[in-house]
Amino acid sequence: MAGSQRLKRMADSVQRELSELIRQELKDPRLGGLVTISAVKVSADMGYAEVYVTVMGRELGDEQSEAANKETLDVLNKASGFLRHELSRRIKTRITPRLRFHYDKTNAYGNYMFGLIEKAVQDLPERKSDDQE
Protein backbone atom coordinates (compact mmCIF):
# COMPACT_ATOMS: atom_id res chain seq x y z
CA MET A 1 0.00 0.00 0.00
CA ALA A 2 2.78 2.43 0.83
CA GLY A 3 4.29 1.88 -2.61
CA SER A 4 1.06 2.87 -4.36
CA GLN A 5 0.88 6.12 -2.38
CA ARG A 6 4.46 6.86 -3.34
CA LEU A 7 3.70 6.22 -7.02
CA LYS A 8 0.61 8.45 -6.81
CA ARG A 9 2.62 11.32 -5.29
CA MET A 10 5.31 10.87 -7.93
CA ALA A 11 2.70 10.88 -10.73
CA ASP A 12 1.11 14.04 -9.32
CA SER A 13 4.50 15.77 -9.11
CA VAL A 14 5.41 14.74 -12.65
CA GLN A 15 2.04 15.96 -13.96
CA ARG A 16 2.30 19.33 -12.22
CA GLU A 17 5.91 19.99 -13.23
CA LEU A 18 5.49 18.75 -16.81
CA SER A 19 2.48 21.01 -17.32
CA GLU A 20 4.55 23.98 -16.29
CA LEU A 21 7.57 22.90 -18.36
CA ILE A 22 5.54 22.39 -21.53
CA ARG A 23 3.80 25.72 -21.09
CA GLN A 24 6.93 27.74 -20.28
CA GLU A 25 9.93 25.98 -21.82
CA LEU A 26 8.79 24.35 -25.07
CA LYS A 27 8.75 26.95 -27.82
CA ASP A 28 8.07 24.65 -30.78
CA PRO A 29 5.55 26.28 -33.17
CA ARG A 30 4.12 22.84 -34.05
CA LEU A 31 2.59 22.70 -30.56
CA GLY A 32 -0.60 24.40 -31.67
CA GLY A 33 -3.37 24.80 -29.17
CA LEU A 34 -3.27 24.21 -25.45
CA VAL A 35 -1.53 20.96 -24.45
CA THR A 36 -3.12 19.58 -21.31
CA ILE A 37 -1.80 16.65 -19.32
CA SER A 38 -4.84 14.64 -18.30
CA ALA A 39 -3.08 11.80 -16.47
CA VAL A 40 0.32 10.36 -15.58
CA LYS A 41 0.94 6.73 -14.68
CA VAL A 42 4.33 5.88 -13.19
CA SER A 43 5.60 2.29 -13.44
CA ALA A 44 6.24 0.36 -10.23
CA ASP A 45 10.03 0.68 -10.58
CA MET A 46 9.69 4.39 -11.46
CA GLY A 47 11.57 3.78 -14.67
CA TYR A 48 8.82 5.02 -16.97
CA ALA A 49 5.97 7.50 -16.84
CA GLU A 50 3.09 7.19 -19.28
CA VAL A 51 1.86 10.74 -19.90
CA TYR A 52 -1.62 11.18 -21.41
CA VAL A 53 -2.22 14.50 -23.16
CA THR A 54 -5.07 16.29 -24.89
CA VAL A 55 -4.79 19.24 -27.25
CA MET A 56 -7.43 21.92 -26.95
CA GLY A 57 -7.99 24.92 -29.15
CA ARG A 58 -7.86 23.14 -32.48
CA GLU A 59 -11.12 23.25 -34.36
CA LEU A 60 -10.19 21.11 -37.35
CA GLY A 61 -11.78 18.32 -39.31
CA ASP A 62 -11.33 14.72 -38.17
CA GLU A 63 -8.40 13.89 -40.46
CA GLN A 64 -6.70 17.23 -39.83
CA SER A 65 -7.22 16.85 -36.11
CA GLU A 66 -5.69 13.37 -36.12
CA ALA A 67 -2.65 14.62 -38.04
CA ALA A 68 -2.25 17.61 -35.71
CA ASN A 69 -2.49 15.40 -32.62
CA LYS A 70 0.08 13.00 -34.07
CA GLU A 71 2.41 15.92 -34.78
CA THR A 72 1.99 17.18 -31.20
CA LEU A 73 2.84 13.72 -29.85
CA ASP A 74 5.90 13.55 -32.11
CA VAL A 75 7.11 16.93 -30.80
CA LEU A 76 6.55 15.89 -27.18
CA ASN A 77 8.21 12.48 -27.60
CA LYS A 78 11.22 14.08 -29.31
CA ALA A 79 11.47 16.63 -26.48
CA SER A 80 11.13 13.93 -23.81
CA GLY A 81 14.88 13.90 -23.11
CA PHE A 82 14.92 17.64 -22.51
CA LEU A 83 11.74 17.44 -20.42
CA ARG A 84 13.16 14.55 -18.36
CA HIS A 85 16.36 16.50 -17.71
CA GLU A 86 14.44 19.58 -16.59
CA LEU A 87 12.11 17.40 -14.54
CA SER A 88 15.10 15.89 -12.71
CA ARG A 89 16.20 19.41 -11.74
CA ARG A 90 12.77 20.27 -10.33
CA ILE A 91 11.89 16.98 -8.65
CA LYS A 92 14.64 15.84 -6.33
CA THR A 93 14.46 12.06 -6.61
CA ARG A 94 17.08 9.42 -7.18
CA ILE A 95 15.34 8.18 -10.32
CA THR A 96 13.60 10.38 -12.86
CA PRO A 97 11.26 8.32 -15.05
CA ARG A 98 11.56 8.22 -18.83
CA LEU A 99 8.60 9.93 -20.42
CA ARG A 100 6.28 8.40 -23.00
CA PHE A 101 3.49 10.57 -24.34
CA HIS A 102 0.12 9.23 -25.50
CA TYR A 103 -2.97 10.97 -26.83
CA ASP A 104 -5.90 10.78 -24.42
CA LYS A 105 -9.03 10.09 -26.45
CA THR A 106 -11.43 10.54 -23.54
CA ASN A 107 -12.54 14.07 -24.47
CA ALA A 108 -12.96 13.20 -28.15
CA TYR A 109 -14.99 10.12 -27.25
CA GLY A 110 -17.12 12.13 -24.82
CA ASN A 111 -17.85 14.74 -27.50
CA TYR A 112 -18.74 11.99 -29.96
CA MET A 113 -21.16 10.39 -27.48
CA PHE A 114 -22.68 13.78 -26.64
CA GLY A 115 -23.30 14.37 -30.36
CA LEU A 116 -24.98 10.97 -30.70
CA ILE A 117 -27.25 11.65 -27.71
CA GLU A 118 -28.11 15.10 -29.01
CA LYS A 119 -29.02 13.67 -32.42
CA ALA A 120 -31.13 10.91 -30.86
CA VAL A 121 -33.04 13.42 -28.74
CA GLN A 122 -33.76 15.57 -31.80
CA ASP A 123 -35.19 12.55 -33.63
CA LEU A 124 -37.68 11.76 -30.84
CA PRO A 125 -41.29 12.80 -31.39
CA GLU A 126 -42.41 15.72 -29.28
CA ARG A 127 -44.10 14.62 -26.05
CA LYS A 128 -47.08 16.36 -24.57
CA SER A 129 -46.78 17.34 -20.94
CA ASP A 130 -49.25 16.10 -18.32
CA ASP A 131 -50.76 19.61 -17.99
CA GLN A 132 -51.96 19.67 -21.59
CA GLU A 133 -54.03 16.46 -21.36
Legacy VTK file of the C-alpha trace (Angstrom):
# vtk DataFile Version 3.0
C-alpha trace
ASCII
DATASET POLYDATA
POINTS 133 float
0.000 0.000 0.000
2.781 2.431 0.829
4.289 1.884 -2.609
1.064 2.866 -4.358
0.879 6.122 -2.384
4.464 6.862 -3.344
3.697 6.221 -7.021
0.613 8.450 -6.806
2.622 11.315 -5.288
5.308 10.870 -7.931
2.704 10.877 -10.727
1.110 14.037 -9.323
4.495 15.771 -9.113
5.407 14.745 -12.651
2.039 15.965 -13.963
2.299 19.326 -12.218
5.911 19.993 -13.229
5.489 18.753 -16.814
2.482 21.010 -17.322
4.546 23.976 -16.295
7.567 22.901 -18.358
5.538 22.391 -21.533
3.802 25.719 -21.095
6.933 27.739 -20.278
9.928 25.982 -21.824
8.793 24.347 -25.073
8.745 26.954 -27.821
8.065 24.646 -30.781
5.548 26.281 -33.166
4.120 22.844 -34.046
2.590 22.702 -30.562
-0.600 24.397 -31.670
-3.366 24.805 -29.166
-3.266 24.208 -25.453
-1.529 20.960 -24.455
-3.120 19.581 -21.307
-1.796 16.646 -19.322
-4.837 14.639 -18.304
-3.080 11.800 -16.465
0.320 10.363 -15.581
0.939 6.731 -14.676
4.332 5.875 -13.192
5.604 2.286 -13.436
6.242 0.358 -10.228
10.031 0.682 -10.582
9.685 4.394 -11.458
11.572 3.783 -14.671
8.817 5.024 -16.974
5.974 7.499 -16.836
3.095 7.191 -19.285
1.860 10.738 -19.895
-1.619 11.180 -21.411
-2.221 14.504 -23.156
-5.074 16.285 -24.889
-4.789 19.235 -27.247
-7.426 21.919 -26.952
-7.987 24.924 -29.147
-7.862 23.139 -32.475
-11.124 23.248 -34.364
-10.188 21.115 -37.353
-11.784 18.316 -39.313
-11.330 14.722 -38.167
-8.401 13.895 -40.457
-6.702 17.234 -39.832
-7.218 16.855 -36.109
-5.695 13.368 -36.115
-2.645 14.622 -38.040
-2.251 17.615 -35.710
-2.493 15.396 -32.625
0.084 13.002 -34.075
2.413 15.921 -34.776
1.989 17.176 -31.202
2.837 13.717 -29.853
5.904 13.555 -32.114
7.107 16.929 -30.795
6.555 15.895 -27.181
8.209 12.482 -27.604
11.223 14.080 -29.308
11.475 16.633 -26.484
11.130 13.929 -23.813
14.879 13.902 -23.113
14.917 17.645 -22.507
11.740 17.438 -20.417
13.159 14.555 -18.360
16.363 16.499 -17.707
14.437 19.581 -16.592
12.111 17.398 -14.536
15.096 15.891 -12.708
16.205 19.413 -11.745
12.772 20.268 -10.329
11.887 16.984 -8.649
14.636 15.840 -6.334
14.461 12.060 -6.614
17.078 9.415 -7.184
15.336 8.178 -10.317
13.602 10.377 -12.865
11.258 8.322 -15.054
11.562 8.218 -18.830
8.602 9.932 -20.418
6.279 8.399 -23.000
3.490 10.573 -24.344
0.116 9.231 -25.499
-2.968 10.971 -26.835
-5.901 10.777 -24.417
-9.033 10.087 -26.448
-11.431 10.536 -23.537
-12.538 14.071 -24.468
-12.964 13.201 -28.146
-14.994 10.115 -27.250
-17.121 12.128 -24.823
-17.850 14.745 -27.497
-18.740 11.989 -29.961
-21.160 10.386 -27.476
-22.680 13.775 -26.642
-23.296 14.366 -30.358
-24.984 10.972 -30.697
-27.246 11.647 -27.715
-28.114 15.100 -29.010
-29.017 13.668 -32.420
-31.126 10.906 -30.855
-33.042 13.423 -28.736
-33.763 15.571 -31.800
-35.186 12.549 -33.631
-37.679 11.763 -30.841
-41.286 12.798 -31.393
-42.415 15.725 -29.279
-44.097 14.617 -26.047
-47.079 16.364 -24.567
-46.777 17.344 -20.936
-49.251 16.103 -18.318
-50.757 19.608 -17.989
-51.960 19.670 -21.594
-54.026 16.456 -21.363
LINES 1 134
133 0 1 2 3 4 5 6 7 8 9 10 11 12 13 14 15 16 17 18 19 20 21 22 23 24 25 26 27 28 29 30 31 32 33 34 35 36 37 38 39 40 41 42 43 44 45 46 47 48 49 50 51 52 53 54 55 56 57 58 59 60 61 62 63 64 65 66 67 68 69 70 71 72 73 74 75 76 77 78 79 80 81 82 83 84 85 86 87 88 89 90 91 92 93 94 95 96 97 98 99 100 101 102 103 104 105 106 107 108 109 110 111 112 113 114 115 116 117 118 119 120 121 122 123 124 125 126 127 128 129 130 131 132
